[in-house]
Amino acid sequence: MNPFHGLREPLPHSLAGFRQEFAELGGVLINYVRGPESGIPLVLVPGQMSLWSSYRGVLPELARRFTVYALDVRGHGASSWTPGDYSWDSAGADLAGFLREVVGRPAIVSGNSSGGILALWCAAHVPDLVAATVLEDPPIFSVEMPRFRDRDRWVHAGLAHAVRVAESGRAADIFRQEIPVAENRTIRMPDRFVDLLDRLVARHARRHPGRPASLGVRWLPRSLDETIRAASMFDPDFARAFVDGRFYGDFSHEAALRETRGPLLLLHANWNRFEKHGLVGAMDDDDARRVRELAPQTVYRRIDARHVIHDHKPRAFVTAVTDFASLVRA
């Protein structure tokens, strides 16, 4: 049971004109924020263990050109947790229902990471609801079995780590994962620093019982607090379904790309590949090339950024999406 199910919180002053709402879709409650009416709808779908609030830095600028919606996928944030029922089909059906019941007209659907796969699912399954699709560094092909388990082992192990963190309730421990930077070299945050984060989170929990985890300080980067908050509002069974294979069903990335006829924008972030660890990132150049071969209408943009492009390089993300929307309108 999600302890934060249906939680309402005040939005920051920077999001004046936005409001938080909930949509009940087939028994699943979806938490989302909505901007003012301002043009074609743009639906933003965050990746695994991320919340709608990861888009906070780009929402005001996007709201000048689009009617913006940003949501929490089932298993995340204040949306319903559905342990035992996580798959591309179930989460994709939520998004399709959201487009149909809440947005009510064809929208540009932009998804980061696993949210990009959900955007692709909708482009293939409910094309009448999708005007265009933005795939923000999606793990297309790389999270299909058996490749995900056998070849790209580091990301698979990272999700197993996320399960352990979510089950432990120590959200700051998400930063204890080793990150490969060379064939025989990894880095991670120093244990003393993560221990400090743990103490700050525990202090905040004592002062604000029943609230999502937070550092409760302003002298550390907002991205740290966002990650800890998201980890505390995450159903571990969502990641466990990826690790044990339940999530995939019969959804084929290749078939979905072949079936997609609408405009596609593929934003490709930085990546590495090491013999020992496999892919460190979401997709390599061969994956990106294959996307363009299967869906020739794809507009491709390589961006020098970390995986969550909209957070790391917000200006580049906004420019890419707005330029793409201009092409779609034309």
Phi and psi restraints in degrees (value plus and minus 20) as a CYANA .aco file:
   2 ASN   PHI     -96.4   -56.4
   2 ASN   PSI      96.2   136.2
   3 PRO   PHI     -88.4   -48.4
   3 PRO   PSI     -33.3     6.7
   4 PHE   PHI    -130.6   -90.6
   4 PHE   PSI      -3.6    36.4
   5 HIS   PHI     -77.6   -37.6
   5 HIS   PSI     102.3   142.3
   6 GLY   PHI      54.4    94.4
   6 GLY   PSI      -4.7    35.3
   7 LEU   PHI     -85.5   -45.5
   7 LEU   PSI     111.1   151.1
   8 ARG   PHI    -128.8   -88.8
   8 ARG   PSI     114.0   154.0
   9 GLU   PHI    -155.9  -115.9
   9 GLU   PSI     129.8   169.8
  10 PRO   PHI     -85.7   -45.7
  10 PRO   PSI     118.8   158.8
  11 LEU   PHI    -102.1   -62.1
  11 LEU   PSI     129.8   169.8
  12 PRO   PHI     -84.6   -44.6
  12 PRO   PSI     137.5   177.5
  13 HIS   PHI     -78.4   -38.4
  13 HIS   PSI     -50.5   -10.5
  14 SER   PHI     -83.7   -43.7
  14 SER   PSI     -37.8     2.2
  15 LEU   PHI    -125.5   -85.5
  15 LEU   PSI      15.6    55.6
  16 ALA   PHI     -77.9   -37.9
  16 ALA   PSI     112.9   152.9
  17 GLY   PHI      78.2   118.2
  17 GLY   PSI     -35.4     4.6
  18 PHE   PHI    -112.0   -72.0
  18 PHE   PSI     135.6   175.6
  19 ARG   PHI    -162.0  -122.0
  19 ARG   PSI     129.2   169.2
  20 GLN   PHI    -109.1   -69.1
  20 GLN   PSI     116.4   156.4
  21 GLU   PHI    -160.5  -120.5
  21 GLU   PSI     149.8   189.8
  22 PHE   PHI    -149.8  -109.8
  22 PHE   PSI     124.5   164.5
  23 ALA   PHI    -145.8  -105.8
  23 ALA   PSI     108.5   148.5
  24 GLU   PHI    -116.5   -76.5
  24 GLU   PSI      97.0   137.0
  25 LEU   PHI    -146.2  -106.2
  25 LEU   PSI      83.1   123.1
  26 GLY   PHI      40.2    80.2
  26 GLY   PSI      16.0    56.0
  27 GLY   PHI      67.6   107.6
  27 GLY   PSI     -22.0    18.0
  28 VAL   PHI    -127.8   -87.8
  28 VAL   PSI     107.4   147.4
  29 LEU   PHI    -110.3   -70.3
  29 LEU   PSI     104.7   144.7
  30 ILE   PHI    -131.3   -91.3
  30 ILE   PSI     102.4   142.4
  31 ASN   PHI    -108.2   -68.2
  31 ASN   PSI     116.6   156.6
  32 TYR   PHI    -175.0  -135.0
  32 TYR   PSI     141.8   181.8
  33 VAL   PHI    -134.8   -94.8
  33 VAL   PSI     131.0   171.0
  34 ARG   PHI    -153.7  -113.7
  34 ARG   PSI     114.0   154.0
  35 GLY   PHI    -111.4   -71.4
  35 GLY   PSI     158.9   198.9
  36 PRO   PHI     -89.3   -49.3
  36 PRO   PSI     137.3   177.3
  37 GLU   PHI     -82.4   -42.4
  37 GLU   PSI     101.9   141.9
  38 SER   PHI    -176.3  -136.3
  38 SER   PSI      11.1    51.1
  39 GLY   PHI     105.4   145.4
  39 GLY   PSI    -181.4  -141.4
  40 ILE   PHI     -78.7   -38.7
  40 ILE   PSI     119.9   159.9
  41 PRO   PHI     -85.6   -45.6
  41 PRO   PSI     120.5   160.5
  42 LEU   PHI    -146.7  -106.7
  42 LEU   PSI      96.1   136.1
  43 VAL   PHI    -125.2   -85.2
  43 VAL   PSI     103.7   143.7
  44 LEU   PHI    -126.7   -86.7
  44 LEU   PSI     105.1   145.1
  45 VAL   PHI    -140.2  -100.2
  45 VAL   PSI      90.6   130.6
  46 PRO   PHI     -93.0   -53.0
  46 PRO   PSI     147.0   187.0
  47 GLY   PHI    -104.9   -64.9
  47 GLY   PSI    -196.7  -156.7
  48 GLN   PHI     -82.3   -42.3
  48 GLN   PSI     115.5   155.5
  49 MET   PHI      39.4    79.4
  49 MET   PSI      13.8    53.8
  50 SER   PHI    -149.9  -109.9
  50 SER   PSI     134.9   174.9
  51 LEU   PHI    -135.1   -95.1
  51 LEU   PSI     149.8   189.8
  52 TRP   PHI     -75.0   -35.0
  52 TRP   PSI     -52.3   -12.3
  53 SER   PHI     -87.1   -47.1
  53 SER   PSI     -31.6     8.4
  54 SER   PHI     -84.3   -44.3
  54 SER   PSI     -39.1     0.9
  55 TYR   PHI    -110.4   -70.4
  55 TYR   PSI     -15.9    24.1
  56 ARG   PHI     -74.5   -34.5
  56 ARG   PSI     -56.1   -16.1
  57 GLY   PHI     -91.9   -51.9
  57 GLY   PSI     -38.4     1.6
  58 VAL   PHI    -130.8   -90.8
  58 VAL   PSI     -30.3     9.7
  59 LEU   PHI     -82.0   -42.0
  59 LEU   PSI     -66.2   -26.2
  60 PRO   PHI     -80.1   -40.1
  60 PRO   PSI     -61.9   -21.9
  61 GLU   PHI     -88.8   -48.8
  61 GLU   PSI     -62.9   -22.9
  62 LEU   PHI     -83.8   -43.8
  62 LEU   PSI     -53.2   -13.2
  63 ALA   PHI     -87.6   -47.6
  63 ALA   PSI     -32.9     7.1
  64 ARG   PHI     -93.9   -53.9
  64 ARG   PSI     -41.9    -1.9
  65 ARG   PHI    -139.8   -99.8
  65 ARG   PSI     -40.2    -0.2
  66 PHE   PHI    -151.9  -111.9
  66 PHE   PSI     137.1   177.1
  67 THR   PHI    -106.5   -66.5
  67 THR   PSI      85.9   125.9
  68 VAL   PHI    -117.5   -77.5
  68 VAL   PSI     116.0   156.0
  69 TYR   PHI    -145.3  -105.3
  69 TYR   PSI     114.5   154.5
  70 ALA   PHI    -151.5  -111.5
  70 ALA   PSI     109.8   149.8
  71 LEU   PHI    -146.5  -106.5
  71 LEU   PSI     143.9   183.9
  72 ASP   PHI    -118.7   -78.7
  72 ASP   PSI     101.8   141.8
  73 VAL   PHI     -84.6   -44.6
  73 VAL   PSI     130.3   170.3
  74 ARG   PHI     -69.8   -29.8
  74 ARG   PSI     123.3   163.3
  75 GLY   PHI      68.0   108.0
  75 GLY   PSI     -19.6    20.4
  76 HIS   PHI    -152.8  -112.8
  76 HIS   PSI     129.2   169.2
  77 GLY   PHI      35.9    75.9
  77 GLY   PSI    -155.0  -115.0
  78 ALA   PHI    -112.5   -72.5
  78 ALA   PSI     -13.7    26.3
  79 SER   PHI     -98.9   -58.9
  79 SER   PSI     148.1   188.1
  80 SER   PHI     -83.6   -43.6
  80 SER   PSI     122.9   162.9
  81 TRP   PHI    -117.6   -77.6
  81 TRP   PSI     115.1   155.1
  82 THR   PHI    -149.3  -109.3
  82 THR   PSI      44.1    84.1
  83 PRO   PHI     -74.7   -34.7
  83 PRO   PSI     115.1   155.1
  84 GLY   PHI      70.1   110.1
  84 GLY   PSI     -26.3    13.7
  85 ASP   PHI    -157.7  -117.7
  85 ASP   PSI      45.9    85.9
  86 TYR   PHI    -144.1  -104.1
  86 TYR   PSI     103.1   143.1
  87 SER   PHI    -181.7  -141.7
  87 SER   PSI     147.0   187.0
  88 TRP   PHI     -78.7   -38.7
  88 TRP   PSI     -57.8   -17.8
  89 ASP   PHI     -89.4   -49.4
  89 ASP   PSI     -62.9   -22.9
  90 SER   PHI     -91.2   -51.2
  90 SER   PSI     -65.8   -25.8
  91 ALA   PHI     -89.7   -49.7
  91 ALA   PSI     -54.9   -14.9
  92 GLY   PHI     -85.1   -45.1
  92 GLY   PSI     -59.3   -19.3
  93 ALA   PHI     -84.6   -44.6
  93 ALA   PSI     -55.6   -15.6
  94 ASP   PHI     -78.4   -38.4
  94 ASP   PSI     -67.1   -27.1
  95 LEU   PHI     -86.1   -46.1
  95 LEU   PSI     -60.1   -20.1
  96 ALA   PHI     -82.2   -42.2
  96 ALA   PSI     -62.8   -22.8
  97 GLY   PHI     -83.4   -43.4
  97 GLY   PSI     -57.0   -17.0
  98 PHE   PHI     -83.5   -43.5
  98 PHE   PSI     -64.5   -24.5
  99 LEU   PHI     -82.3   -42.3
  99 LEU   PSI     -59.9   -19.9
 100 ARG   PHI     -95.5   -55.5
 100 ARG   PSI     -67.8   -27.8
 101 GLU   PHI    -109.1   -69.1
 101 GLU   PSI     -52.0   -12.0
 102 VAL   PHI    -119.9   -79.9
 102 VAL   PSI     -71.8   -31.8
 103 VAL   PHI     -94.4   -54.4
 103 VAL   PSI     -68.9   -28.9
 104 GLY   PHI      58.3    98.3
 104 GLY   PSI     -15.4    24.6
 105 ARG   PHI    -177.3  -137.3
 105 ARG   PSI     141.3   181.3
 106 PRO   PHI     -76.4   -36.4
 106 PRO   PSI     116.0   156.0
 107 ALA   PHI    -147.9  -107.9
 107 ALA   PSI     137.8   177.8
 108 ILE   PHI    -100.7   -60.7
 108 ILE   PSI     104.5   144.5
 109 VAL   PHI    -129.9   -89.9
 109 VAL   PSI      99.2   139.2
 110 SER   PHI    -137.5   -97.5
 110 SER   PSI     101.9   141.9
 111 GLY   PHI    -146.8  -106.8
 111 GLY   PSI     118.2   158.2
 112 ASN   PHI    -118.7   -78.7
 112 ASN   PSI     117.2   157.2
 113 SER   PHI      36.9    76.9
 113 SER   PSI    -145.2  -105.2
 114 SER   PHI     -83.2   -43.2
 114 SER   PSI     -46.0    -6.0
 115 GLY   PHI     -83.4   -43.4
 115 GLY   PSI     -48.2    -8.2
 116 GLY   PHI     -88.8   -48.8
 116 GLY   PSI     -56.8   -16.8
 117 ILE   PHI     -85.4   -45.4
 117 ILE   PSI     -58.4   -18.4
 118 LEU   PHI     -85.5   -45.5
 118 LEU   PSI     -57.5   -17.5
 119 ALA   PHI     -83.0   -43.0
 119 ALA   PSI     -61.1   -21.1
 120 LEU   PHI     -84.4   -44.4
 120 LEU   PSI     -60.4   -20.4
 121 TRP   PHI     -75.4   -35.4
 121 TRP   PSI     -65.7   -25.7
 122 CYS   PHI     -88.3   -48.3
 122 CYS   PSI     -59.9   -19.9
 123 ALA   PHI     -79.1   -39.1
 123 ALA   PSI     -54.4   -14.4
 124 ALA   PHI    -104.9   -64.9
 124 ALA   PSI     -54.7   -14.7
 125 HIS   PHI    -115.5   -75.5
 125 HIS   PSI     -53.1   -13.1
 126 VAL   PHI    -152.4  -112.4
 126 VAL   PSI      42.0    82.0
 127 PRO   PHI     -81.1   -41.1
 127 PRO   PSI     -44.2    -4.2
 128 ASP   PHI     -88.7   -48.7
 128 ASP   PSI     -37.6     2.4
 129 LEU   PHI    -118.4   -78.4
 129 LEU   PSI     -25.7    14.3
 130 VAL   PHI    -138.9   -98.9
 130 VAL   PSI      91.2   131.2
 131 ALA   PHI     -95.5   -55.5
 131 ALA   PSI     -54.4   -14.4
 132 ALA   PHI    -186.5  -146.5
 132 ALA   PSI     142.6   182.6
 133 THR   PHI    -149.7  -109.7
 133 THR   PSI     113.8   153.8
 134 VAL   PHI    -132.4   -92.4
 134 VAL   PSI      99.2   139.2
 135 LEU   PHI    -123.8   -83.8
 135 LEU   PSI      82.6   122.6
 136 GLU   PHI    -112.7   -72.7
 136 GLU   PSI      78.6   118.6
 137 ASP   PHI      25.0    65.0
 137 ASP   PSI      38.4    78.4
 138 PRO   PHI    -101.9   -61.9
 138 PRO   PSI     128.3   168.3
 139 PRO   PHI    -103.0   -63.0
 139 PRO   PSI      31.7    71.7
 140 ILE   PHI     -85.2   -45.2
 140 ILE   PSI     111.9   151.9
 141 PHE   PHI      55.0    95.0
 141 PHE   PSI     -58.1   -18.1
 142 SER   PHI     -92.7   -52.7
 142 SER   PSI     -40.5    -0.5
 143 VAL   PHI    -124.9   -84.9
 143 VAL   PSI      -0.9    39.1
 144 GLU   PHI    -110.5   -70.5
 144 GLU   PSI     120.8   160.8
 145 MET   PHI     -99.5   -59.5
 145 MET   PSI     126.8   166.8
 146 PRO   PHI    -109.2   -69.2
 146 PRO   PSI     -21.8    18.2
 147 ARG   PHI     -74.6   -34.6
 147 ARG   PSI     -64.1   -24.1
 148 PHE   PHI     -77.9   -37.9
 148 PHE   PSI     -62.2   -22.2
 149 ARG   PHI    -100.7   -60.7
 149 ARG   PSI     -58.8   -18.8
 150 ASP   PHI    -115.8   -75.8
 150 ASP   PSI     -53.0   -13.0
 151 ARG   PHI    -125.8   -85.8
 151 ARG   PSI     -65.8   -25.8
 152 ASP   PHI    -122.1   -82.1
 152 ASP   PSI      49.0    89.0
 153 ARG   PHI     -92.3   -52.3
 153 ARG   PSI     -49.4    -9.4
 154 TRP   PHI     -86.4   -46.4
 154 TRP   PSI     -65.2   -25.2
 155 VAL   PHI     -85.0   -45.0
 155 VAL   PSI     -60.6   -20.6
 156 HIS   PHI     -79.1   -39.1
 156 HIS   PSI     -64.1   -24.1
 157 ALA   PHI     -86.8   -46.8
 157 ALA   PSI     -53.0   -13.0
 158 GLY   PHI     -84.0   -44.0
 158 GLY   PSI     -56.7   -16.7
 159 LEU   PHI     -90.6   -50.6
 159 LEU   PSI     -55.4   -15.4
 160 ALA   PHI     -82.6   -42.6
 160 ALA   PSI     -57.7   -17.7
 161 HIS   PHI     -83.8   -43.8
 161 HIS   PSI     -61.5   -21.5
 162 ALA   PHI     -81.5   -41.5
 162 ALA   PSI     -57.7   -17.7
 163 VAL   PHI     -80.4   -40.4
 163 VAL   PSI     -67.0   -27.0
 164 ARG   PHI     -82.9   -42.9
 164 ARG   PSI     -60.8   -20.8
 165 VAL   PHI     -85.0   -45.0
 165 VAL   PSI     -67.7   -27.7
 166 ALA   PHI     -82.7   -42.7
 166 ALA   PSI     -56.9   -16.9
 167 GLU   PHI     -92.1   -52.1
 167 GLU   PSI     -51.2   -11.2
 168 SER   PHI     -96.4   -56.4
 168 SER   PSI     -44.7    -4.7
 169 GLY   PHI      59.0    99.0
 169 GLY   PSI     -15.6    24.4
 170 ARG   PHI    -121.3   -81.3
 170 ARG   PSI      63.6   103.6
 171 ALA   PHI     -81.0   -41.0
 171 ALA   PSI     -52.5   -12.5
 172 ALA   PHI     -86.5   -46.5
 172 ALA   PSI     -39.9     0.1
 173 ASP   PHI     -86.9   -46.9
 173 ASP   PSI     -28.5    11.5
 174 ILE   PHI     -78.7   -38.7
 174 ILE   PSI     -44.6    -4.6
 175 PHE   PHI    -104.5   -64.5
 175 PHE   PSI     -16.4    23.6
 176 ARG   PHI    -108.9   -68.9
 176 ARG   PSI     -11.7    28.3
 177 GLN   PHI    -100.0   -60.0
 177 GLN   PSI     118.3   158.3
 178 GLU   PHI     -96.4   -56.4
 178 GLU   PSI     116.6   156.6
 179 ILE   PHI    -135.6   -95.6
 179 ILE   PSI      96.3   136.3
 180 PRO   PHI     -88.3   -48.3
 180 PRO   PSI     113.9   153.9
 181 VAL   PHI    -142.7  -102.7
 181 VAL   PSI     -27.4    12.6
 182 ALA   PHI    -179.2  -139.2
 182 ALA   PSI     153.5   193.5
 183 GLU   PHI     -76.3   -36.3
 183 GLU   PSI     -59.5   -19.5
 184 ASN   PHI    -146.3  -106.3
 184 ASN   PSI      12.2    52.2
 185 ARG   PHI    -162.8  -122.8
 185 ARG   PSI     111.1   151.1
 186 THR   PHI    -147.3  -107.3
 186 THR   PSI     139.2   179.2
 187 ILE   PHI    -150.9  -110.9
 187 ILE   PSI     139.7   179.7
 188 ARG   PHI    -181.1  -141.1
 188 ARG   PSI     147.7   187.7
 189 MET   PHI     -83.2   -43.2
 189 MET   PSI     121.5   161.5
 190 PRO   PHI     -78.6   -38.6
 190 PRO   PSI     121.4   161.4
 191 ASP   PHI     -77.7   -37.7
 191 ASP   PSI     -56.9   -16.9
 192 ARG   PHI     -82.1   -42.1
 192 ARG   PSI     -57.7   -17.7
 193 PHE   PHI     -90.2   -50.2
 193 PHE   PSI     -62.7   -22.7
 194 VAL   PHI     -85.4   -45.4
 194 VAL   PSI     -56.6   -16.6
 195 ASP   PHI     -80.4   -40.4
 195 ASP   PSI     -59.0   -19.0
 196 LEU   PHI     -82.7   -42.7
 196 LEU   PSI     -64.4   -24.4
 197 LEU   PHI     -80.6   -40.6
 197 LEU   PSI     -61.5   -21.5
 198 ASP   PHI     -78.0   -38.0
 198 ASP   PSI     -62.8   -22.8
 199 ARG   PHI     -87.7   -47.7
 199 ARG   PSI     -58.4   -18.4
 200 LEU   PHI     -85.0   -45.0
 200 LEU   PSI     -61.3   -21.3
 201 VAL   PHI     -83.9   -43.9
 201 VAL   PSI     -62.4   -22.4
 202 ALA   PHI     -83.6   -43.6
 202 ALA   PSI     -59.8   -19.8
 203 ARG   PHI     -83.8   -43.8
 203 ARG   PSI     -62.5   -22.5
 204 HIS   PHI     -82.5   -42.5
 204 HIS   PSI     -60.0   -20.0
 205 ALA   PHI     -83.5   -43.5
 205 ALA   PSI     -57.3   -17.3
 206 ARG   PHI     -87.2   -47.2
 206 ARG   PSI     -57.1   -17.1
 207 ARG   PHI    -100.8   -60.8
 207 ARG   PSI     -46.0    -6.0
 208 HIS   PHI    -153.1  -113.1
 208 HIS   PSI      46.9    86.9
 209 PRO   PHI     -80.2   -40.2
 209 PRO   PSI     120.9   160.9
 210 GLY   PHI      62.2   102.2
 210 GLY   PSI     -18.0    22.0
 211 ARG   PHI    -119.5   -79.5
 211 ARG   PSI     139.5   179.5
 212 PRO   PHI     -80.1   -40.1
 212 PRO   PSI     134.0   174.0
 213 ALA   PHI     -82.0   -42.0
 213 ALA   PSI     125.4   165.4
 214 SER   PHI    -177.1  -137.1
 214 SER   PSI     135.3   175.3
 215 LEU   PHI     -96.1   -56.1
 215 LEU   PSI     -49.6    -9.6
 216 GLY   PHI      51.8    91.8
 216 GLY   PSI       0.7    40.7
 217 VAL   PHI    -154.2  -114.2
 217 VAL   PSI     140.9   180.9
 218 ARG   PHI    -130.0   -90.0
 218 ARG   PSI     -23.0    17.0
 219 TRP   PHI    -114.1   -74.1
 219 TRP   PSI     -12.3    27.7
 220 LEU   PHI    -135.7   -95.7
 220 LEU   PSI     134.4   174.4
 221 PRO   PHI     -76.5   -36.5
 221 PRO   PSI     120.1   160.1
 222 ARG   PHI     -79.3   -39.3
 222 ARG   PSI     -51.0   -11.0
 223 SER   PHI     -81.9   -41.9
 223 SER   PSI     -53.6   -13.6
 224 LEU   PHI     -84.3   -44.3
 224 LEU   PSI     -66.3   -26.3
 225 ASP   PHI     -84.7   -44.7
 225 ASP   PSI     -59.1   -19.1
 226 GLU   PHI     -82.0   -42.0
 226 GLU   PSI     -62.5   -22.5
 227 THR   PHI     -85.3   -45.3
 227 THR   PSI     -63.1   -23.1
 228 ILE   PHI     -86.4   -46.4
 228 ILE   PSI     -62.4   -22.4
 229 ARG   PHI     -80.7   -40.7
 229 ARG   PSI     -66.3   -26.3
 230 ALA   PHI     -83.5   -43.5
 230 ALA   PSI     -59.7   -19.7
 231 ALA   PHI     -84.5   -44.5
 231 ALA   PSI     -52.4   -12.4
 232 SER   PHI     -98.0   -58.0
 232 SER   PSI     -35.7     4.3
 233 MET   PHI    -133.9   -93.9
 233 MET   PSI      19.5    59.5
 234 PHE   PHI    -149.3  -109.3
 234 PHE   PSI     109.0   149.0
 235 ASP   PHI     -97.6   -57.6
 235 ASP   PSI      97.1   137.1
 236 PRO   PHI     -79.2   -39.2
 236 PRO   PSI     -43.0    -3.0
 237 ASP   PHI     -89.8   -49.8
 237 ASP   PSI     -40.4    -0.4
 238 PHE   PHI     -82.0   -42.0
 238 PHE   PSI     -71.4   -31.4
 239 ALA   PHI     -89.7   -49.7
 239 ALA   PSI     -56.0   -16.0
 240 ARG   PHI     -81.4   -41.4
 240 ARG   PSI     -53.1   -13.1
 241 ALA   PHI     -86.6   -46.6
 241 ALA   PSI     -49.9    -9.9
 242 PHE   PHI     -90.7   -50.7
 242 PHE   PSI     -63.7   -23.7
 243 VAL   PHI     -86.0   -46.0
 243 VAL   PSI     -62.4   -22.4
 244 ASP   PHI    -113.4   -73.4
 244 ASP   PSI     -22.7    17.3
 245 GLY   PHI      77.3   117.3
 245 GLY   PSI     -23.5    16.5
 246 ARG   PHI     -86.3   -46.3
 246 ARG   PSI     -46.0    -6.0
 247 PHE   PHI     -89.3   -49.3
 247 PHE   PSI     -46.3    -6.3
 248 TYR   PHI    -100.3   -60.3
 248 TYR   PSI     -58.9   -18.9
 249 GLY   PHI      36.5    76.5
 249 GLY   PSI    -160.9  -120.9
 250 ASP   PHI    -129.9   -89.9
 250 ASP   PSI       2.2    42.2
 251 PHE   PHI     -95.6   -55.6
 251 PHE   PSI      96.7   136.7
 252 SER   PHI    -121.1   -81.1
 252 SER   PSI     104.0   144.0
 253 HIS   PHI     -84.6   -44.6
 253 HIS   PSI     -60.4   -20.4
 254 GLU   PHI     -82.2   -42.2
 254 GLU   PSI     -67.5   -27.5
 255 ALA   PHI     -82.6   -42.6
 255 ALA   PSI     -59.8   -19.8
 256 ALA   PHI     -84.2   -44.2
 256 ALA   PSI     -61.0   -21.0
 257 LEU   PHI     -85.3   -45.3
 257 LEU   PSI     -59.9   -19.9
 258 ARG   PHI     -84.1   -44.1
 258 ARG   PSI     -54.6   -14.6
 259 GLU   PHI    -101.2   -61.2
 259 GLU   PSI     -39.1     0.9
 260 THR   PHI     -97.3   -57.3
 260 THR   PSI     104.5   144.5
 261 ARG   PHI    -129.2   -89.2
 261 ARG   PSI     -41.0    -1.0
 262 GLY   PHI     -95.5   -55.5
 262 GLY   PSI     148.9   188.9
 263 PRO   PHI     -81.2   -41.2
 263 PRO   PSI     121.1   161.1
 264 LEU   PHI    -147.4  -107.4
 264 LEU   PSI     117.3   157.3
 265 LEU   PHI    -137.0   -97.0
 265 LEU   PSI     102.5   142.5
 266 LEU   PHI    -128.4   -88.4
 266 LEU   PSI      95.5   135.5
 267 LEU   PHI    -121.5   -81.5
 267 LEU   PSI     100.7   140.7
 268 HIS   PHI    -134.7   -94.7
 268 HIS   PSI      98.5   138.5
 269 ALA   PHI    -111.6   -71.6
 269 ALA   PSI    -194.7  -154.7
 270 ASN   PHI     -90.3   -50.3
 270 ASN   PSI     132.1   172.1
 271 TRP   PHI    -175.0  -135.0
 271 TRP   PSI     141.3   181.3
 272 ASN   PHI    -157.9  -117.9
 272 ASN   PSI     142.0   182.0
 273 ARG   PHI    -157.9  -117.9
 273 ARG   PSI     110.3   150.3
 274 PHE   PHI    -147.5  -107.5
 274 PHE   PSI     123.6   163.6
 275 GLU   PHI     -77.0   -37.0
 275 GLU   PSI     -60.2   -20.2
 276 LYS   PHI     -94.3   -54.3
 276 LYS   PSI     -52.2   -12.2
 277 HIS   PHI    -133.7   -93.7
 277 HIS   PSI     -38.4     1.6
 278 GLY   PHI      61.9   101.9
 278 GLY   PSI    -172.1  -132.1
 279 LEU   PHI     -93.4   -53.4
 279 LEU   PSI     109.4   149.4
 280 VAL   PHI    -131.3   -91.3
 280 VAL   PSI      71.5   111.5
 281 GLY   PHI     126.2   166.2
 281 GLY   PSI    -189.0  -149.0
 282 ALA   PHI    -117.9   -77.9
 282 ALA   PSI     -57.7   -17.7
 283 MET   PHI    -175.2  -135.2
 283 MET   PSI     127.1   167.1
 284 ASP   PHI    -119.0   -79.0
 284 ASP   PSI    -197.8  -157.8
 285 ASP   PHI     -86.1   -46.1
 285 ASP   PSI     -53.3   -13.3
 286 ASP   PHI     -85.1   -45.1
 286 ASP   PSI     -59.6   -19.6
 287 ASP   PHI     -82.0   -42.0
 287 ASP   PSI     -65.1   -25.1
 288 ALA   PHI     -84.2   -44.2
 288 ALA   PSI     -58.6   -18.6
 289 ARG   PHI     -84.7   -44.7
 289 ARG   PSI     -59.6   -19.6
 290 ARG   PHI     -87.3   -47.3
 290 ARG   PSI     -56.7   -16.7
 291 VAL   PHI     -77.0   -37.0
 291 VAL   PSI     -65.7   -25.7
 292 ARG   PHI     -89.0   -49.0
 292 ARG   PSI     -50.7   -10.7
 293 GLU   PHI     -90.2   -50.2
 293 GLU   PSI     -60.1   -20.1
 294 LEU   PHI     -97.9   -57.9
 294 LEU   PSI     -49.7    -9.7
 295 ALA   PHI    -148.9  -108.9
 295 ALA   PSI      63.8   103.8
 296 PRO   PHI     -82.2   -42.2
 296 PRO   PSI     -36.6     3.4
 297 GLN   PHI     -97.3   -57.3
 297 GLN   PSI     -20.7    19.3
 298 THR   PHI     -86.3   -46.3
 298 THR   PSI     111.6   151.6
 299 VAL   PHI    -115.7   -75.7
 299 VAL   PSI     105.8   145.8
 300 TYR   PHI    -129.7   -89.7
 300 TYR   PSI     112.6   152.6
 301 ARG   PHI    -152.8  -112.8
 301 ARG   PSI      99.9   139.9
 302 ARG   PHI    -110.6   -70.6
 302 ARG   PSI     106.8   146.8
 303 ILE   PHI    -145.3  -105.3
 303 ILE   PSI     109.2   149.2
 304 ASP   PHI     -96.0   -56.0
 304 ASP   PSI      66.9   106.9
 305 ALA   PHI    -176.9  -136.9
 305 ALA   PSI     144.3   184.3
 306 ARG   PHI     -93.9   -53.9
 306 ARG   PSI     156.9   196.9
 307 HIS   PHI     -75.4   -35.4
 307 HIS   PSI     -64.4   -24.4
 308 VAL   PHI    -109.5   -69.5
 308 VAL   PSI      63.4   103.4
 309 ILE   PHI     -80.4   -40.4
 309 ILE   PSI     -60.7   -20.7
 310 HIS   PHI     -84.9   -44.9
 310 HIS   PSI     -41.1    -1.1
 311 ASP   PHI    -113.9   -73.9
 311 ASP   PSI     -60.8   -20.8
 312 HIS   PHI     -97.1   -57.1
 312 HIS   PSI     -61.8   -21.8
 313 LYS   PHI    -149.4  -109.4
 313 LYS   PSI      49.9    89.9
 314 PRO   PHI     -80.1   -40.1
 314 PRO   PSI     -58.6   -18.6
 315 ARG   PHI     -85.2   -45.2
 315 ARG   PSI     -62.0   -22.0
 316 ALA   PHI     -83.2   -43.2
 316 ALA   PSI     -58.6   -18.6
 317 PHE   PHI     -85.1   -45.1
 317 PHE   PSI     -68.6   -28.6
 318 VAL   PHI     -81.1   -41.1
 318 VAL   PSI     -63.0   -23.0
 319 THR   PHI     -82.3   -42.3
 319 THR   PSI     -64.3   -24.3
 320 ALA   PHI     -82.8   -42.8
 320 ALA   PSI     -63.7   -23.7
 321 VAL   PHI     -89.3   -49.3
 321 VAL   PSI     -63.1   -23.1
 322 THR   PHI     -89.6   -49.6
 322 THR   PSI     -58.2   -18.2
 323 ASP   PHI     -83.2   -43.2
 323 ASP   PSI     -61.8   -21.8
 324 PHE   PHI     -83.6   -43.6
 324 PHE   PSI     -62.1   -22.1
 325 ALA   PHI     -82.2   -42.2
 325 ALA   PSI     -54.7   -14.7
 326 SER   PHI     -84.7   -44.7
 326 SER   PSI     -58.9   -18.9
 327 LEU   PHI     -85.7   -45.7
 327 LEU   PSI     -60.0   -20.0
 328 VAL   PHI     -83.0   -43.0
 328 VAL   PSI     -64.0   -24.0
 329 ARG   PHI     -83.1   -43.1
 329 ARG   PSI     -60.3   -20.3
